[in-house]
C-alpha cells in the first residue's frame, strides 16, 4: 500500500530529472506545481497493481468467488427467466472475460461480463442480440472483510430527510458499503436490490440482484477503495486510538457559566456536586479553564498563554494541587490551553524572535495573543512541548483542551499561518506545514496517554493525526450571556455537516451542554443533539441549585453512547429526523427515531419505512421524553409525530412479539439498553426474567408491553424496591436501590 510520503518522494525525483533547480526556493516552487500530477500518476499505478480482482466461477455449483486484497465474496450466481432457472457457463466463444447465460434449450441467449478497472469490478448482464427475454439475476452469499469493518452508506441520494446513525452491529436496508476505520478501506456495492447483514468480526451475509429486460442492461458493481477518507476528506487520516479513548470523553468545564472568573474553589465546589449527581452515571473529567496569569479579564489575547504562569488570585495553591484535589473527588483533571500566542509583554521581549512580525517589525496579533507564535522557530516548538509536558507529567492533567486551532477565520492560527503575507514573515518562509508543527509539539509534550481535544479543530487538518476530539462548531454562548436558541441550532447544523467523521477519525465536540437557562423543550433538544449521536459530552451549567428535572436531563446523556455515523458523507442542510439503528446483545435489533422541530411553532414531522431503512412489519413504540405509548403498523402510511416548537420527541420502535417484551426506560436518551445486562422469556413458566444495572439511589423506570393474551401477575426484585403501574397493555416498573448494583427481576404472567 503506497504511502503519501512515497508519492512526494517519487514526484520530487521526477521533478529533479526534468527541471534545472537553481535554489531550494526554485525546487519548492517547481515541486508544488508538479506534485499533484505526479502523485496521481503514482497512485493510479498502485491502484492498478493492488486493486486487481481475482475471479473464480465454478460451473458445477454456480459458486462465484471474488477476491481483492482483504475482501472475499463467495456465493451463488443465478439467473431466472419466466420462472425457469438458466445455466451459467464459462465462455463458449473464446471471450475470456465473460460467462454465458444458457436457456433451458441449451442456447446462449446472453452474457455476464466481468469488466474491471482499478478497484472497480462490474458484472454486466446483457442480451446476446435484441432477443425478447426478461430475467432476474442474483448473487447471494458471504463477504469476509476486515475485522473492524461495519455496514454503512456512501452513495448520497437526493432529498435525504433522515440522518442515519449506528449503535452496535446494527443493520439497515439502506446500507451499500462496508468500511474499515483501522485501514481506511471501503468496499462499495451497487445493485438494483442490495441487502447486507452484519454477522460480526468482518463477516457479512449479502444479497444483490437486478433485472434484465427487453433492450435493457443491468449490472452488479464492486468497488474497493483504499484510503477512502484520506483521499477525499482527511489527508492526515488516523483512526481514533481506542486504547486511549474507547468512547467520547465526558466531563464538566467552567467557561460557559463562569467565563473568566472561576476560582479553584468554584471548580471544586462544582466537582463536589458532580461527584454526587454525575460521577455515578459516568461523568469522567473535571476541566479547568482560564487559569493563566492575566486571565481574569477578557480578551483571551491578553492571557499569559505560553509560560504556565498561574493566576494566584484565583488559583493560590497552583495547578498541581488543584489536579490532585480533583482526582481525590474521583474525576480526571483536565486543563484548557491556548498556546499559539501570548499577552505577556515580558515573555515577548525575552523571546522576541519566537514571534511573527509584519514587514515594519510590528508584532502580529491573533485571537491567542498580542504576540503570535512563529512555529518555524525550533526553540519555540521545543518550548510548546515542554509546557505541555509539565502540565501533563508534573502537574498531572489527563485531558487537554487546546484552543485557537483551525476556527472559521484568520483570527485562528491555522488560517493565519496559511496566509501568504504571514508565511512570508516566518523565520523559515519555505515551511509548508507550520500548523502541523504546533499540533505535533502539543501531542509530543502531553504524551500518548493523554486525551487531546482540538478546540475549533477539524478533521481536514493535521488535528486528525494527533487529537482525539474536535470542536466542530462555534461557542454555544457568548461571554456573560445566557444560552440562546440560536446556539442550540448551531450545535445541530455543525453536527449534521461533520458527523460523517465522528467516532471514526475524531470525536465530535458540540460545545458544552447547558440546560439551566433554557426552557424545558429547548433543554431536551440540546441534550438530544449532544447525546443521540454519542458526541463528546461536557456540561457547563452551575450545578448548585439546578432543578431535579434539569439534572436528570444531564444524567440521561451518560455514559456517552458508542454511536457512529451510518452515512459517510457530509450534509449541508438541517435534517429534522435522526434514526439510530441499535443492536443490543439481549434486546436484539430495533430503531430509535428522534423527531426535531427547528421552527418557532408546533409542527408535524413524518417519515417512512424506506427513509428509515427498516422492514415493513408491526411495531410497538414508546416516546422517551413524555413516556407516551403508541402501537401501529407501518406500511404504506407514514410514521409521524407532532413536535412542539424548538422541541424533540424520541420514539423507540420494537418489532412486536407475541410474548411480553421490553420497550425502554428513562435511563438514557439513546435508549441503547445500557442498563439491561440480561433478559429472557421463559415460555413454560410465563416468566420474564432479567438483570438491570441501577445507579445509586436514583430511580429507574422501565416499560414492558403485555399482549392481550397475557395477564400480569406480579414482580420480584430481590432486596430492591419496585413500584408497578399497569396501564392497559403497558407495564411500568420503577426500581430503586440504595446503592449502585445489579438488580435481578422476575415478572410473572398468567
Secondary structure, DSSP 8 states (H G I E B T S, - for coil): ---HHHHHHHHHHHHHHHS---SHHHHHHHHHHHHHHHHHHHHHHHHHHH---EEEEETTTTEEEEEETTEEEEEEEEEEETTEEEEEES-SSS-TTEEEEE-TTS-EEEEEEEEEETTEEEEEEEESSS----EEEEEEEEEE--TT-EEEB-S--TT--EEEEEESS---TT--EEEETTTTEEEEEE-SEEEEEE-STTEEEEEEEEEE-TT--EEEEEEEEESHHHHHT-TT-----TTT-SS--EEEESHHHHGGG--HHHHHHHHHHHHHHTGGGT--EEEE-S-BTTTTSS-GGGS--SS--B-TTT-TTHHHHHHHHHHHTT-EEEEEE-TTEE--HHHHHHTGGGB-B-TTS-B--BTTBSEEB-TT-HHHHHHHHHHHHIIIIIS---EEEE-SSS-SSTTSHHHHHHSHHHHTTSTTTT-S-HHHHHHHHHHHHH-TTSEEEETT--TTSTHHHH-SEEE-S--SS-TTS---HHHHHHHHHHHHHHGGGBTTTBEEE---B--TTS-HHHHHHHHHHHHHTT-BEEE-S--TT--HHHHHHHHTT-S---EEESB-S---S--SEEEEEEEETTTEEEEEEEEE--SSS-EEEEE-HHHHT--SSEEEEEETTT--EEEEE-SSS-EEEEE-TT-EEEEEEEE--SS-EEEEESS-TT---TTEEEEEEETTTTEEEEEEE-BTTB-EEEEEE--TT--EEEEE-TTSEEEEEEETTEEEEEEE-SSS-EEEEEEEE-
